[in-house]
Amino acid sequence: MKHLPAPPDREGFDQSSENAAVQGTLLSNYSNPLIREARERQDEILRSRFQGQRLAIADLGCGDGYHGSIFAPAGGTFHGYEMAPDLAALTRERWQREGLANAVLKVGNLAAAEPPGGFYDVVWCLYFTPGNFRDRFADLDQYTDDYLDANPVFIDIVGHFWRALKPTGVMLLTVYKDVPEAEAAQLDFYRNTGQHPITSPGSRFVATREGFWSARWTRESLLSNLAGAGISASRVTFNELNEIAWLVEIAAGSVTEMGIDTRS
Ligand SMILES: C[S@@+](CC[C@H](N)C(=O)[O-])C[C@H]1O[C@@H](n2cnc3c(N)ncnc32)[C@H](O)[C@@H]1O
């Protein structure tokens, strides 16, 4: 297993507190109805398109390894990237128990990952994980609109994995829409899984006292971040999951108006 070095975080940031909060939301029996519905629809789409096919898949922020159990049995290669040590341990145990020798766990922060170029058929980042990528600022005011429209950590991670796709590959990102219903669902979910939101209503992200942070997106903010990663809007499709969520699909192939592959 490859261990990735952690990038520098702000001094004093307690990553273990955020990891525990994430684990609490993932493993809790409580689930907000709209968030659960979005997740179920996300998984239905993934199953119908990819289950049973031998593919090289990267799962960014694989949590407890749930998706590896569904997609690795077909063969191919399944790489789960995860930074929270306890969740990584659950993934490792799960995949060992299930005999999934082709499912490989890569423990560490995605910001330090060096994925192989042109390797994956599918790169996915599910269940609102793209909204967790950011610098660790002590002062929440540093997450300005300008920052959120060109988030360097998101751009870096997505850019690296975009270049790790085969020319025929696809990237899938599950994200919250920036609508009041999504913010209400986030607040409900975090409060019912032991966290304490500290952001003012209407912020474009929710942060909690426990160190968790999760952004919501408009089409414009997502496209401007993707542009920062070298991805043009013509490649991007916003698939509706429900009123609070999109499954954003990005095609690596030659889909530009000119018929020219401009992938950088
Ligand atoms: C919302 S959970 C989703 C877990 C899983 N994909 C699922 O659908 O059940 C987000 C996961 O991404 C991980 N994660 C978030 N940011 C990360 C980063 N920068 N590097 C590696 N893992 C990260 C978290 O530790 C957590 O396990």
The ligand as an ORCA input file, in Angstrom:
! r2SCAN-3c Opt
* xyz 0 1
  C     -18.632     12.023      2.441
  S     -17.432     10.785      2.661
  C     -17.798      9.715      1.290
  C     -17.277      8.313      1.442
  C     -17.586      7.356      0.271
  N     -17.109      7.868     -0.980
  C     -19.053      7.052      0.187
  O     -19.675      7.422     -0.810
  O     -19.595      6.401      1.079
  C     -15.962     11.637      2.160
  C     -14.703     10.811      2.313
  O     -13.618     11.453      1.653
  C     -12.490     11.491      2.500
  N     -11.720     12.678      2.129
  C     -12.142     13.972      2.157
  N     -11.168     14.788      1.759
  C     -10.100     13.999      1.438
  C      -8.789     14.262      0.965
  N      -8.377     15.515      0.742
  N      -7.959     13.228      0.772
  C      -8.374     11.944      0.999
  N      -9.607     11.627      1.462
  C     -10.462     12.643      1.680
  C     -13.063     11.560      3.898
  O     -12.145     11.125      4.896
  C     -14.276     10.645      3.760
  O     -13.973      9.303      3.999
*
